[in-house]
Amino acid sequence: MMASLTVIIILIIAVMVSGREYDDTRDAEIDELLKKLNKPALKSIKSPDGDIIDCVHMKNHPIYDHPLFKNHTIQMRPSSYPKGWNKEASKTQNHSMGMQLWTINGKCPKNSIPIIRTRRENILQAESVERYGRKYPNSLPQPKATNLPSNTTNEYAIVTVKSPQGKIHGAQADINVWKPRVQKRREYSLAEIWVMGGTYPSRDTIEAGWQVFPRFYGDDKPRFFIYWTADEYRKTGCYNLRCPGFVQVNTDFAIGAPMPKVSVMGGRQASVLTTIWKDTRTGNWWLRLGYYQILGYWPSSLFNNLKNGASEIHWGGEVVNYKEDSQHTSTNMGSGRFGYEGYKKASYFMNLEINDEGVTKPPESLTPFVTNQNCYNVIRNPFHPQLGASFYYGGPGQNSMCK
């Protein structure tokens, strides 16, 4: 009896010691990641929305942490624009997403970029330190010939255009901004442009749009985000500046900060014109908001399949559905209304354009892809002189037809 009790006590002590060792190791990993992500700041600004913005000198740019870019010369401006997208609008033109809230309390000095400080609690929310700021492998859209319900965790309501020769050199759209309800903290809802190269299961992507992702950001605000991967989310790429890859050059815009304007049901609509294009001289992929707010670029050498051009473009919405209690999530996509409800109710993408081998034009044919049309859908619109190629999309998730 005493021997059995002694064994149990030893086992309990072993478990406690091993648990403490695990915690110590995890704490050390978190400390190391925080040190890597939070660069020395010339100045720090507390935003009214709770974020802390660190103004990081260009000499400490995150890109220099990447083994391929230790000696990278940062390109401060694009050296070429696609014809029709080179509108150098003045800052008085009202075609931008507006000022971010943090700028009320200060500006970053010249030769620095604003980076949202990563907090310990942000990393603790992640599944693991290694996966912090990364999407799950194999969660890219895989449109099929039929729109049959899928058993995957990620659900989509998108439109696509393809170029099997990989000759697309850019994509653009006005992306309508909403604040969708997200059921669980680990689920998200987003609207974005995907610029993709290659074929499954090793596609490259460049992504930009807005998302609500409580587990990652710590709140339910819609925030502007970017993403990249060179291997279908397996080992490369990340959100925003959570790993070296995107070369930000803009001093006034913090990637990952809340969207300044959000649409009102039946009222004022907010959108952000988002343009991604390939610089023909350097090969880098540039990102611009509105007509003048150039954020930065993804170096061409990051990628395997996007070096020469993109093979497909996707526009639309995505949600994560973890099917709590074996029920479909009630996480909204877009405004939470189906596409057929139209303007001021459903979410939209307008003025869709691509750059096809130097020719800027609306896509000639858009193919819709919806994982489950009872939960979320897409409604394409006829071409309009002012709205261009456009579509409505979205939905409430769980309802009487979506269980």
SEBA-764640 format. One record per residue (C-alpha): x, y, z; residue number from 1. Coordinates in steps of 0.25 Angstrom, whole numbers, plus 5000, padded with zeros to 4 digits. Layout:
<recs>
px/py/pz/num
X/Y/Z/NUM
...
</recs>
This chain:
<recs>
px/py/pz/num
5000/5000/5000/1
5011/5010/5004/2
5019/5006/4991/3
5007/5009/4983/4
5005/5022/4990/5
5020/5026/4988/6
5019/5023/4973/7
5007/5032/4971/8
5014/5043/4979/9
5026/5042/4970/10
5017/5042/4957/11
5010/5055/4962/12
5023/5062/4965/13
5028/5057/4951/14
5016/5063/4945/15
5017/5076/4952/16
5032/5078/4949/17
5030/5074/4935/18
5018/5085/4934/19
5027/5095/4940/20
5038/5092/4930/21
5028/5093/4919/22
5023/5107/4924/23
5038/5112/4925/24
5041/5107/4911/25
5028/5114/4906/26
5031/5127/4913/27
5045/5127/4908/28
5040/5125/4893/29
5030/5136/4895/30
5041/5145/4901/31
5050/5142/4889/32
5038/5145/4879/33
5034/5158/4886/34
5049/5163/4885/35
5049/5159/4870/36
5036/5166/4867/37
5036/5178/4875/38
5048/5186/4869/39
5055/5198/4876/40
5046/5210/4875/41
5049/5224/4872/42
5036/5228/4877/43
5024/5221/4883/44
5009/5225/4881/45
4997/5221/4889/46
4985/5220/4881/47
4971/5223/4886/48
4967/5209/4882/49
4977/5203/4891/50
4988/5199/4881/51
5003/5204/4884/52
5010/5208/4871/53
5025/5207/4871/54
5032/5216/4860/55
5043/5207/4856/56
5055/5213/4848/57
5057/5208/4834/58
5071/5202/4838/59
5063/5193/4847/60
5053/5189/4837/61
5047/5175/4839/62
5051/5171/4825/63
5066/5170/4830/64
5062/5158/4838/65
5060/5150/4826/66
5072/5142/4822/67
5070/5146/4807/68
5069/5161/4810/69
5081/5163/4820/70
5087/5173/4810/71
5074/5178/4803/72
5073/5192/4798/73
5059/5197/4801/74
5051/5202/4789/75
5044/5215/4794/76
5035/5217/4782/77
5030/5208/4770/78
5038/5210/4758/79
5026/5207/4749/80
5011/5207/4749/81
5001/5199/4741/82
4995/5208/4730/83
4982/5214/4736/84
4986/5211/4751/85
4996/5222/4751/86
4987/5233/4756/87
4995/5242/4765/88
4983/5248/4772/89
4985/5259/4782/90
4983/5257/4797/91
4970/5266/4796/92
4963/5255/4787/93
4954/5247/4796/94
4957/5233/4791/95
4964/5227/4803/96
4960/5220/4816/97
4963/5232/4824/98
4973/5235/4835/99
4976/5224/4845/100
4972/5227/4860/101
4986/5226/4865/102
4990/5238/4857/103
4982/5247/4866/104
4993/5245/4877/105
5005/5247/4868/106
5013/5244/4855/107
5025/5235/4853/108
5038/5242/4849/109
5044/5242/4835/110
5051/5230/4831/111
5043/5221/4841/112
5030/5212/4839/113
5019/5210/4849/114
5018/5196/4855/115
5007/5191/4865/116
5014/5186/4877/117
5012/5171/4880/118
5007/5168/4894/119
5010/5155/4901/120
4995/5153/4902/121
4994/5153/4887/122
5004/5141/4886/123
4997/5134/4898/124
4984/5133/4890/125
4991/5126/4878/126
4991/5111/4877/127
5006/5111/4878/128
5017/5121/4878/129
5022/5115/4865/130
5008/5117/4858/131
5006/5131/4863/132
5001/5140/4852/133
5000/5129/4842/134
4988/5122/4835/135
4986/5108/4835/136
4992/5099/4823/137
4983/5095/4812/138
4972/5106/4815/139
4973/5113/4802/140
4960/5114/4793/141
4960/5102/4783/142
4948/5105/4774/143
4942/5093/4767/144
4933/5091/4756/145
4920/5090/4765/146
4917/5098/4777/147
4915/5087/4786/148
4916/5088/4801/149
4929/5086/4807/150
4934/5079/4819/151
4946/5088/4821/152
4947/5098/4832/153
4949/5110/4823/154
4936/5115/4815/155
4936/5125/4804/156
4927/5134/4795/157
4937/5139/4784/158
4938/5141/4769/159
4951/5137/4762/160
4958/5140/4749/161
4969/5131/4743/162
4981/5132/4734/163
4987/5118/4732/164
5000/5125/4726/165
5002/5133/4739/166
5002/5146/4732/167
4993/5154/4742/168
5002/5166/4747/169
4992/5172/4757/170
4978/5173/4763/171
4969/5184/4768/172
4955/5186/4775/173
4947/5195/4784/174
4945/5187/4796/175
4933/5190/4805/176
4936/5190/4820/177
4927/5185/4830/178
4928/5180/4845/179
4922/5165/4844/180
4919/5157/4856/181
4929/5146/4859/182
4923/5135/4868/183
4936/5129/4874/184
4949/5136/4877/185
4957/5126/4869/186
4948/5129/4857/187
4949/5140/4847/188
4942/5147/4836/189
4949/5155/4825/190
4948/5161/4811/191
4961/5162/4802/192
4968/5161/4789/193
4976/5148/4787/194
4987/5149/4776/195
4991/5135/4774/196
5002/5127/4766/197
5004/5112/4764/198
4995/5100/4766/199
4991/5092/4778/200
4997/5088/4787/201
5009/5099/4786/202
5002/5112/4782/203
5008/5125/4786/204
4998/5136/4790/205
4998/5151/4793/206
4986/5156/4800/207
4980/5169/4805/208
4967/5173/4811/209
4960/5175/4825/210
4957/5165/4835/211
4950/5163/4849/212
4959/5152/4857/213
4957/5153/4872/214
4968/5143/4875/215
4979/5149/4867/216
4976/5164/4870/217
4969/5163/4884/218
4956/5171/4880/219
4945/5170/4870/220
4949/5182/4861/221
4950/5181/4846/222
4965/5183/4843/223
4973/5185/4830/224
4982/5173/4828/225
4992/5167/4818/226
4997/5152/4817/227
5007/5145/4808/228
5011/5131/4806/229
5021/5123/4797/230
5016/5109/4800/231
5001/5109/4803/232
5002/5113/4817/233
5011/5102/4821/234
5024/5108/4826/235
5025/5122/4820/236
5018/5135/4821/237
5009/5142/4832/238
5000/5153/4835/239
5004/5167/4834/240
5018/5169/4839/241
5018/5157/4848/242
5030/5151/4840/243
5040/5157/4830/244
5034/5158/4816/245
5026/5171/4813/246
5035/5183/4812/247
5026/5195/4817/248
5031/5209/4813/249
5019/5217/4818/250
5021/5226/4830/251
5007/5229/4833/252
4999/5215/4832/253
5000/5204/4842/254
4997/5191/4836/255
4987/5183/4845/256
4981/5195/4851/257
4965/5197/4852/258
4958/5202/4839/259
4955/5217/4841/260
4941/5216/4834/261
4931/5205/4835/262
4918/5204/4827/263
4905/5206/4834/264
4893/5197/4830/265
4884/5205/4821/266
4893/5217/4822/267
4907/5222/4819/268
4916/5212/4812/269
4931/5211/4814/270
4940/5205/4805/271
4955/5204/4802/272
4961/5204/4788/273
4972/5193/4789/274
4982/5191/4777/275
4993/5181/4776/276
5002/5181/4764/277
5015/5176/4759/278
5026/5186/4757/279
5031/5183/4743/280
5045/5188/4745/281
5048/5182/4759/282
5038/5170/4759/283
5033/5174/4773/284
5018/5174/4776/285
5013/5187/4781/286
5001/5190/4790/287
4994/5203/4790/288
4981/5209/4797/289
4973/5219/4790/290
4981/5226/4779/291
4993/5231/4787/292
4995/5223/4799/293
5006/5214/4795/294
5009/5204/4807/295
5020/5196/4802/296
5024/5183/4794/297
5026/5168/4794/298
5040/5165/4788/299
5039/5156/4776/300
5049/5147/4781/301
5040/5143/4793/302
5032/5134/4783/303
5034/5122/4774/304
5021/5124/4765/305
5019/5139/4766/306
5032/5143/4761/307
5027/5145/4746/308
5012/5147/4749/309
4999/5142/4755/310
4991/5131/4750/311
4978/5134/4757/312
4971/5145/4765/313
4961/5143/4775/314
4952/5154/4781/315
4942/5152/4792/316
4939/5147/4806/317
4944/5136/4816/318
4940/5131/4829/319
4945/5120/4838/320
4934/5110/4843/321
4938/5102/4855/322
4924/5096/4856/323
4923/5097/4871/324
4913/5087/4876/325
4912/5081/4862/326
4905/5093/4857/327
4909/5103/4846/328
4915/5115/4851/329
4907/5128/4853/330
4919/5136/4849/331
4915/5147/4838/332
4922/5149/4825/333
4922/5163/4820/334
4910/5171/4826/335
4903/5158/4830/336
4893/5159/4819/337
4892/5151/4806/338
4896/5157/4793/339
4882/5158/4787/340
4879/5169/4798/341
4887/5179/4790/342
4893/5192/4792/343
4894/5198/4807/344
4890/5184/4812/345
4899/5173/4806/346
4914/5175/4805/347
4921/5178/4791/348
4933/5178/4783/349
4933/5189/4772/350
4942/5194/4761/351
4949/5180/4759/352
4961/5181/4750/353
4973/5173/4746/354
4986/5176/4739/355
4987/5165/4728/356
5001/5166/4722/357
5001/5182/4723/358
4987/5184/4719/359
4978/5189/4730/360
4963/5185/4729/361
4951/5179/4736/362
4952/5164/4736/363
4945/5158/4724/364
4938/5147/4732/365
4937/5145/4747/366
4934/5131/4752/367
4927/5130/4765/368
4930/5120/4776/369
4922/5118/4788/370
4925/5107/4798/371
4910/5106/4804/372
4900/5116/4797/373
4890/5114/4809/374
4900/5121/4818/375
4907/5131/4809/376
4905/5135/4794/377
4910/5143/4783/378
4902/5151/4773/379
4909/5157/4761/380
4904/5170/4755/381
4904/5174/4740/382
4915/5183/4737/383
4913/5198/4740/384
4920/5210/4735/385
4922/5216/4749/386
4923/5203/4757/387
4930/5195/4747/388
4931/5180/4749/389
4924/5177/4763/390
4917/5167/4772/391
4910/5166/4785/392
4913/5155/4795/393
4912/5150/4809/394
4902/5144/4818/395
4898/5141/4833/396
4904/5127/4834/397
4895/5118/4843/398
4880/5120/4839/399
4868/5111/4836/400
4875/5106/4823/401
4889/5106/4829/402
4891/5097/4840/403
</recs>
